[in-house]
């Protein structure tokens, strides 16, 4: 993720482990305490119900296309989901496939679609790095995916169905793909999004910046008198008693002002 904030002004979400690792090197800076904490996903409606009440067209296609819309306020990601026909998908929309596996009598979702959806909910309009995608794959292993392969007799037919879908394609290239029961998708999304927090190294307009990054409300501090020209007044006033800040302490380091790398 390369940009510090989303195009709509919402704060960027980053791995909480990255924030805590960076904060550990500066004992005077506690970024997590300055913000609302970990990210939370709230889905309007029941995502699991997308596997029910299919149309005849969806049964014929062996999948339902599910459209997501997302908004973000602070660390809360709000999402809605609804079924949409193949010909009615909005341009550049967030869509994944709820796929019927006849032999199992149950609907499934691919890991490719799951990671794509997480990318849209967490990082868009930016993209996950390769490293971040690998971290998410490891996180998803906890939900016990099944590997679909054309070399396995029990999944060969399902493999052909997945590979045969037109856009939106629930896979990348024609190779083995991992799938999860659709019914666990919501819990998987919420668990993984819970591993992210607001990035404290940037200050979007929706957030209050840390004190050390705020701009002064008044003018610049008075410049010091050059050596050899200082004259102590007989009656010091408030101006001459002004204590100049220690610049080497007041300027945040470049490390704190840069976005932390994904972890």
NORLIN-V695394 format. One record per backbone hydrogen bond with DSSP energy under -1.0 kcal/mol. NH is the residue of the N-H (numbers start at 1). CO is the residue of the C=O. E is the energy in kcal/mol with one decimal. If there is no record, write none. Layout:
# NORLIN-V695394
{{NH:CO:E} {NH:CO:E}}
This chain:
# NORLIN-V695394
{{6:10:-2.1} {9:6:-1.9} {14:197:-2.9} {16:195:-2.5} {19:15:-1.4} {20:16:-2.4} {21:17:-1.6} {22:18:-2.1} {23:19:-2.5} {24:20:-1.4} {25:22:-1.0} {26:23:-1.8} {29:26:-1.6} {34:31:-1.2} {35:32:-1.1} {39:196:-3.6} {40:75:-2.2} {42:77:-3.0} {44:79:-3.1} {49:46:-1.2} {50:47:-1.8} {51:48:-1.7} {52:49:-1.9} {59:55:-2.2} {60:56:-2.1} {61:57:-1.9} {62:58:-1.1} {63:58:-1.3} {64:98:-2.4} {66:96:-2.9} {67:82:-3.4} {68:94:-3.0} {69:80:-1.8} {71:78:-2.5} {73:76:-2.4} {76:73:-2.1} {77:40:-3.3} {78:71:-2.9} {79:42:-2.8} {80:69:-2.2} {82:67:-1.8} {84:65:-2.2} {88:85:-1.3} {93:90:-1.3} {96:66:-1.9} {98:64:-2.9} {99:108:-3.0} {100:62:-2.4} {101:106:-2.7} {105:101:-1.6} {106:101:-1.4} {108:99:-3.1} {109:180:-2.5} {111:178:-2.8} {114:110:-2.0} {115:111:-2.6} {116:112:-2.2} {117:113:-2.6} {118:114:-2.3} {119:115:-2.4} {120:116:-1.9} {121:117:-2.2} {122:118:-2.6} {123:119:-1.8} {124:119:-1.9} {126:123:-2.2} {133:129:-2.2} {134:130:-2.0} {135:131:-1.9} {136:132:-2.3} {137:133:-2.3} {138:134:-2.0} {139:135:-2.2} {140:136:-2.6} {141:137:-1.1} {142:139:-1.2} {143:140:-2.2} {144:141:-1.8} {146:179:-2.4} {148:177:-3.5} {152:149:-1.1} {155:152:-1.5} {156:152:-1.4} {159:155:-2.5} {160:156:-1.8} {161:157:-1.7} {162:158:-2.4} {163:159:-2.5} {164:160:-1.5} {175:173:-1.8} {177:148:-1.8} {179:146:-2.5} {180:109:-2.7} {182:107:-2.7} {184:181:-1.8} {185:182:-1.7} {188:184:-2.1} {189:185:-2.7} {190:186:-2.3} {191:187:-2.1} {192:188:-2.2} {193:189:-2.5} {194:190:-1.5} {195:192:-1.8} {196:193:-1.8} {197:14:-3.0} {199:12:-2.9} {207:204:-2.1} {213:210:-2.1} {214:211:-1.1} {229:226:-1.8} {241:237:-1.2} {242:239:-1.5} {249:246:-1.8} {250:246:-1.9} {251:247:-1.5} {257:253:-1.2}}
